[in-house]
Amino acid sequence: MSAAKELAAKAVENIEPLLQDMFSGGYQYNEVSLGVLLDGQREIQVQLKVTAIETNFIETDYSDWDDSFKSLDQELKRGR
């Protein structure tokens, strides 16, 4: 697995705690660094961000629009 994929895989273990912190603190967004890729002398930080601020949404064209919208697991809002 490439280094980029290894860092991106950390998103899976970080997404629920990130959302739980967001809800428990009443934040509109939250973010975490998953790590840094080194490109010679240049550093590229890989980040996971969640936001409820629609003006901060990234404009995108989902490859499968219907599959890209999921209902939130309400247990996350209760911190479980």
Secondary structure, 3 states (H helix, E strand, C coil): CCHHHHHHHHHHHHHHHHHHHHHHHCCCEEEEEEEEEEECCEEEEEEEEEECCHHHCCCCCCCCCHHHCCCCCHHHHCCC
